[in-house]
Amino acid sequence: MSGYVHGYSGREAERLADQAAILEALIHDGLSFPPGTHVLEAGCGTGRQTAALLARHPGIRITALDIDAGQLAAARAACPGPRVTWIHGDLRTAPLADAGFDHGFVCFVLEHLADPAAALGVLRRAVRPGGRVTVVEGDHGSFRTVPETAAGRAAWDALVAAQRRLGGNPDIGRRLHGLLTAAGFSDVRVEPRTVFADAGAPALRDGFTRRIIVPMVAGAVDGAAHAQGLADLAAASSGPDGVTTYTFYRAVGRVPE
């Protein structure tokens, strides 16, 4: 397990809430879990994706797992009620029954793991034959702003470097098909989910840039050393020509019967 490059501050919890709200449609549209489905959510964090799953799929049950006790406590507070079972622990060693789940759900988690293949192997074992997994991951190499400055690019590159030093892979989204196939999933489908935010979508542009991107970078780099870069990244959310774009990927795979 590698470290979480963004940390566990109160500001990071706010960022995760904003991220879940702003990207909800891109992450969840098109997914369908019928009532009675038992979903294993690995790396639930503060529970923002848990809440979205519960709201969008009435009648499902979720077992939500996270390695950080503080994150799990926040998730439990955000999602009260009997539909969720909470597990504090590492996915690789948690007491999960073989073939005990109908679906696995992982969102922006594999990018932080030193061994994502091992995590997918656990999901492959825990989801029943014929069940599926949904994996959502980013690709930091896709991030661009207009205008782009040297200082802004340096701040973003510092985030990427920090995540790599911790053993993570900030570009893992582009590898999902190969990773899921190697883990034994079949019928793997991967689709890009692109945020393109320009002056024609000012609320999306401002929210994605200032409430997701800038605090995500600020929580992982030396703020004093990259003050100009952070300001330049924020500036991309203003003006008639400002653009922020980023592509993440959503993969679905099936456990063979």
C-alpha positions in Angstrom: 0.0 0.0 0.0 1.4 3.4 -0.9 0.6 6.7 0.8 -2.3 9.0 -0.1 -0.6 11.9 -1.8 -3.4 14.4 -1.0 -3.4 13.7 2.7 -6.3 13.6 5.1 -6.9 17.3 6.0 -10.2 18.9 6.4 -9.5 20.8 3.1 -9.0 17.5 1.3 -12.4 16.3 2.7 -14.0 19.4 1.2 -12.2 18.8 -2.1 -13.5 15.2 -2.2 -17.0 16.4 -1.6 -16.7 18.9 -4.4 -15.2 16.4 -6.7 -18.0 13.9 -6.1 -20.7 16.5 -6.8 -19.1 18.1 -9.8 -18.1 14.8 -11.5 -21.1 12.7 -10.4 -22.8 12.4 -13.8 -19.5 11.6 -15.5 -18.7 8.9 -13.0 -22.1 7.3 -12.5 -24.3 7.9 -15.6 -25.0 4.7 -17.4 -24.4 2.4 -14.4 -27.4 0.3 -13.3 -27.5 -1.9 -10.2 -30.9 -3.6 -9.6 -32.4 -3.8 -6.1 -30.8 -6.5 -4.0 -27.3 -6.0 -5.6 -24.6 -6.3 -3.0 -21.8 -3.9 -3.9 -18.2 -4.0 -2.5 -16.8 -0.5 -2.5 -13.0 -0.6 -2.0 -11.4 2.6 -0.8 -14.6 4.4 0.1 -12.8 7.4 1.6 -15.2 10.0 3.1 -18.2 8.2 1.6 -19.1 10.6 -1.2 -19.2 7.9 -3.9 -21.0 5.7 -1.4 -23.7 8.3 -1.0 -24.1 8.6 -4.8 -24.4 4.9 -5.2 -27.1 4.7 -2.5 -29.1 7.6 -4.0 -28.9 6.4 -7.6 -29.7 2.7 -6.9 -32.5 2.2 -4.4 -32.5 -1.2 -2.8 -28.8 -2.0 -3.1 -26.5 -3.0 -0.2 -23.0 -1.8 0.1 -20.0 -3.1 2.0 -17.6 -0.1 2.1 -14.0 -0.6 3.1 -11.2 1.9 3.8 -7.7 1.6 5.3 -8.0 5.0 7.1 -10.1 5.1 10.3 -10.7 8.8 10.1 -11.9 8.6 6.5 -14.2 5.7 7.4 -15.7 7.6 10.3 -16.5 10.5 8.0 -18.1 8.1 5.5 -20.2 6.5 8.2 -21.4 9.9 9.3 -22.2 10.9 5.7 -24.2 7.7 5.0 -26.1 6.6 8.1 -28.5 3.7 8.0 -28.5 -0.1 7.6 -27.8 -0.3 3.9 -24.0 0.0 4.4 -21.7 -2.3 6.2 -18.4 -0.6 7.1 -15.0 -2.4 7.3 -11.8 -0.7 8.5 -8.9 -2.5 6.9 -6.7 -3.2 3.9 -8.5 -4.7 0.9 -5.8 -7.3 0.6 -6.3 -8.7 4.1 -9.9 -7.8 4.9 -12.3 -10.7 5.8 -14.2 -10.7 2.5 -16.0 -13.9 1.5 -15.1 -15.5 -1.7 -17.8 -14.8 -4.3 -19.7 -12.8 -1.7 -20.6 -9.8 -3.8 -22.5 -9.1 -6.9 -20.4 -6.0 -8.0 -17.2 -4.3 -7.1 -16.8 -0.5 -7.3 -13.5 1.3 -7.1 -13.1 5.1 -7.8 -9.8 6.9 -7.9 -8.1 4.3 -5.7 -5.8 2.2 -7.8 -3.8 5.2 -8.7 -2.6 5.4 -5.1 -1.6 1.7 -4.8 1.9 0.3 -5.2 0.4 -3.0 -6.4 -3.0 -2.3 -8.1 -2.9 -5.8 -9.7 -3.1 -7.3 -6.2 -6.2 -5.2 -5.4 -7.9 -6.3 -8.6 -7.1 -9.9 -7.8 -8.9 -9.5 -4.5 -11.9 -8.0 -6.3 -11.8 -10.9 -8.8 -12.0 -13.4 -5.9 -14.7 -11.5 -3.9 -17.2 -10.9 -6.7 -19.3 -13.9 -7.7 -19.0 -15.5 -11.1 -21.0 -13.5 -13.6 -20.7 -10.4 -11.4 -19.0 -7.3 -12.5 -16.6 -4.6 -11.4 -16.6 -0.9 -12.2 -13.2 0.9 -11.9 -12.8 4.6 -12.4 -9.3 6.1 -12.6 -7.6 9.2 -13.7 -4.9 10.0 -16.2 -2.8 13.0 -15.1 -1.0 13.1 -18.4 -4.2 14.3 -20.0 -4.4 17.5 -17.9 -4.2 20.7 -19.8 -5.1 24.4 -19.3 -5.3 27.3 -21.6 -3.5 29.5 -21.0 -0.7 27.2 -19.9 2.3 28.7 -18.1 5.6 27.2 -17.2 4.9 27.8 -13.5 1.5 26.1 -13.7 2.9 23.1 -15.5 5.7 22.9 -12.9 3.1 22.8 -10.1 1.2 20.0 -11.8 4.3 18.0 -12.6 5.3 18.3 -8.9 2.0 16.6 -8.0 2.7 13.8 -10.5 6.2 13.4 -9.2 5.1 13.3 -5.5 2.5 10.6 -6.3 5.1 8.5 -8.1 7.5 8.8 -5.2 4.8 7.3 -3.0 4.5 4.3 -5.3 1.4 5.4 -7.1 0.6 5.7 -10.8 -1.1 9.0 -11.7 -1.6 7.8 -15.3 -3.2 4.5 -14.5 -6.5 5.2 -16.2 -4.9 4.4 -19.6 -3.9 1.0 -18.4 -7.2 -0.3 -17.1 -8.0 -2.6 -20.0 -4.7 -4.5 -19.6 -4.9 -4.5 -15.8 -8.4 -5.9 -15.6 -7.7 -8.5 -18.3 -4.5 -9.7 -16.6 -6.5 -10.0 -13.3 -8.9 -12.5 -15.0 -11.9 -10.3 -15.9 -13.6 -10.8 -19.2 -15.6 -8.6 -21.5 -13.6 -5.6 -20.3 -14.9 -2.3 -21.7 -13.1 1.0 -21.1 -14.5 4.4 -22.0 -13.0 7.9 -21.6 -14.9 10.4 -19.4 -13.6 13.8 -20.4 -14.0 17.1 -18.6 -13.8 19.9 -21.1 -14.5 23.2 -19.4 -14.4 26.5 -21.3 -16.2 29.8 -21.2 -19.3 28.0 -22.5 -19.6 26.1 -19.2 -18.4 28.7 -16.6 -19.8 26.9 -13.6 -18.1 23.6 -14.5 -14.8 25.4 -15.4 -14.7 27.3 -12.1 -15.7 24.3 -10.0 -13.4 21.8 -11.6 -10.4 24.1 -11.7 -10.7 26.0 -8.4 -12.4 23.4 -6.3 -10.8 20.2 -7.5 -7.6 20.8 -9.4 -6.0 23.7 -7.4 -6.6 22.2 -3.9 -5.6 18.8 -5.2 -2.2 20.2 -6.3 -1.9 22.5 -3.2 -2.3 19.6 -0.8 0.6 17.6 -2.4 3.3 20.2 -3.3 5.3 22.9 -1.5 2.8 25.8 -1.6 5.5 28.4 -1.2 7.6 27.1 -4.0 4.6 26.7 -6.3 2.6 29.8 -5.3 2.8 31.3 -8.8 1.9 28.0 -10.4 -1.1 27.5 -8.2 -2.3 31.0 -9.1 -1.7 30.3 -12.8 -3.8 27.1 -12.6 -6.6 29.0 -10.9 -6.5 31.7 -13.6 -7.4 29.2 -16.3 -10.9 29.2 -14.9 -11.5 32.9 -15.9 -11.6 34.9 -19.0 -13.1 34.2 -22.5 -10.2 31.9 -23.5 -9.6 30.0 -20.3 -9.9 26.2 -20.7 -9.3 23.3 -18.3 -9.5 19.7 -19.7 -8.9 16.3 -18.1 -9.7 12.8 -19.1 -10.4 9.9 -16.7 -11.5 6.4 -17.6 -14.3 4.1 -16.5 -13.8 0.4 -17.0 -16.3 -2.5 -16.5 -15.3 -6.1 -16.4 -17.0 -9.4 -15.7 -16.0 -12.3 -13.5 -16.1 -15.4 -15.8 -18.7 -18.1 -14.9 
